[in-house]
Amino acid sequence: MTIRSTIALAAALAIFGTAPALAAPKPSDTVALSAAKKKKGVVRYRRAQEPQGQIACGPWGCRRIPPNCRIQGTVLDWHGNPTGIDDVRCR
């Protein structure tokens, strides 16, 4: 049997509807699939958000500062240029 004859046979079976891969699903198959129980989803609750505070940058990185602290300004070097470090004052 050659490849051409195999393709011709598969095409003929597909046209007549006798190919097992192209057969219509039986009603009993669809009933079995719809009768399967679905798994319940997990309920996820969001945590209450904490009040957002300010973020101040220091020599070792930026961090959130406590609510009783405020940023007064930026630290300057000897020439008056900003260094990128925030001046934080707490009560």
Sine and cosine of phi, psi and omega as CSV:
sin_phi,cos_phi,sin_psi,cos_psi,sin_omega,cos_omega
0.00,0.00,0.74,-0.68,-0.02,-1.00
-0.99,-0.14,0.11,-0.99,0.00,-1.00
-0.92,0.40,-0.62,0.79,0.01,-1.00
-0.89,0.45,-0.68,0.73,-0.02,-1.00
-0.94,0.35,-0.55,0.84,0.04,-1.00
-0.92,0.40,-0.67,0.74,0.02,-1.00
-0.92,0.40,-0.65,0.76,0.02,-1.00
-0.90,0.43,-0.65,0.76,0.02,-1.00
-0.91,0.41,-0.67,0.74,0.02,-1.00
-0.91,0.42,-0.62,0.78,0.03,-1.00
-0.92,0.40,-0.64,0.77,0.02,-1.00
-0.91,0.42,-0.66,0.75,0.03,-1.00
-0.92,0.40,-0.57,0.82,0.02,-1.00
-0.94,0.35,-0.60,0.80,0.00,-1.00
-0.92,0.39,-0.67,0.75,-0.04,-1.00
-0.99,0.14,-0.15,0.99,0.07,-1.00
0.98,0.21,0.35,0.94,0.00,-1.00
-0.98,-0.19,0.03,1.00,0.03,-1.00
-0.96,0.30,0.76,-0.65,-0.06,-1.00
-0.90,0.43,-0.50,0.87,-0.01,-1.00
-0.96,0.29,-0.44,0.90,-0.05,-1.00
-0.98,-0.17,0.08,1.00,-0.02,-1.00
-0.93,0.38,0.53,-0.85,0.01,-1.00
-0.94,0.34,0.57,-0.82,0.01,-1.00
-0.92,0.38,0.58,-0.82,0.02,-1.00
-0.97,0.25,0.51,-0.86,0.04,-1.00
-0.87,0.50,-0.50,0.87,0.00,-1.00
-0.93,0.37,-0.48,0.88,0.04,-1.00
-0.92,0.38,-0.67,0.75,-0.04,-1.00
-0.94,0.33,-0.55,0.84,0.02,-1.00
-0.92,0.38,-0.63,0.78,-0.01,-1.00
-0.92,0.40,-0.58,0.82,0.00,-1.00
-0.96,0.29,-0.61,0.80,-0.04,-1.00
-0.98,0.19,-0.30,0.95,-0.01,-1.00
-0.99,0.12,-0.17,0.99,-0.01,-1.00
-0.93,0.38,0.67,-0.75,-0.01,-1.00
-0.98,0.21,0.62,-0.78,0.05,-1.00
-1.00,-0.02,0.57,-0.82,0.02,-1.00
-0.98,0.21,0.69,-0.72,0.01,-1.00
-0.95,0.30,0.62,-0.78,0.02,-1.00
-0.97,0.25,0.37,-0.93,0.01,-1.00
-0.99,0.12,0.75,-0.66,0.03,-1.00
-1.00,0.04,0.83,-0.55,-0.01,-1.00
-0.91,-0.41,0.73,-0.68,0.01,-1.00
-0.95,-0.30,0.61,-0.79,0.05,-1.00
-1.00,0.08,0.61,-0.80,0.07,-1.00
-0.97,0.26,0.45,-0.89,0.07,-1.00
-0.92,0.38,0.74,-0.67,-0.04,-1.00
-0.96,0.27,0.67,-0.74,0.07,-1.00
-0.98,0.19,0.49,-0.87,0.03,-1.00
-0.88,0.48,0.72,-0.70,-0.04,-1.00
-0.97,0.23,0.81,-0.59,0.04,-1.00
-0.99,-0.14,-0.07,-1.00,0.03,-1.00
-1.00,0.08,0.37,-0.93,0.04,-1.00
-0.91,-0.42,0.80,-0.60,0.01,-1.00
-0.88,-0.47,0.60,-0.80,0.00,-1.00
-0.97,-0.25,0.74,-0.67,0.03,-1.00
-0.86,-0.50,-0.17,-0.98,-0.01,-1.00
-0.91,0.42,-0.38,0.93,-0.05,-1.00
-0.93,-0.36,0.39,0.92,0.07,-1.00
0.88,-0.47,0.04,-1.00,-0.03,-1.00
-0.98,-0.18,0.66,-0.75,-0.01,-1.00
-0.61,-0.80,0.34,-0.94,0.07,-1.00
-0.98,0.20,0.70,-0.71,-0.02,-1.00
-0.98,-0.19,0.42,-0.91,-0.01,-1.00
-0.88,0.47,0.35,-0.94,-0.04,-1.00
-0.90,0.44,-0.42,0.91,-0.02,-1.00
-1.00,0.05,0.09,1.00,0.01,-1.00
-0.95,-0.31,0.52,-0.85,0.00,-1.00
-0.76,-0.65,0.44,-0.90,0.07,-1.00
-1.00,0.00,0.88,-0.48,-0.02,-1.00
-0.99,0.12,-0.52,0.85,-0.04,-1.00
0.21,-0.98,-0.32,-0.95,-0.02,-1.00
-0.93,-0.36,0.65,-0.76,0.03,-1.00
-0.96,0.28,0.68,-0.73,-0.01,-1.00
-0.94,-0.34,0.47,-0.88,0.06,-1.00
-1.00,0.08,-0.13,-0.99,-0.07,-1.00
-0.88,0.47,-0.46,0.89,-0.04,-1.00
-1.00,-0.05,0.00,1.00,0.01,-1.00
1.00,0.01,0.16,0.99,0.03,-1.00
-1.00,0.07,0.61,-0.79,0.02,-1.00
-0.93,0.36,0.65,-0.76,-0.02,-1.00
-0.99,-0.10,-0.24,0.97,-0.06,-1.00
1.00,0.01,0.05,1.00,0.03,-1.00
-0.99,-0.17,0.77,-0.64,-0.02,-1.00
-1.00,0.06,0.58,-0.81,0.05,-1.00
-1.00,-0.07,0.94,-0.35,-0.06,-1.00
-0.97,-0.26,0.76,-0.65,0.03,-1.00
-0.86,-0.51,0.77,-0.64,0.02,-1.00
-0.93,-0.38,0.49,-0.87,-0.01,-1.00
-0.98,0.18,0.00,0.00,0.00,0.00
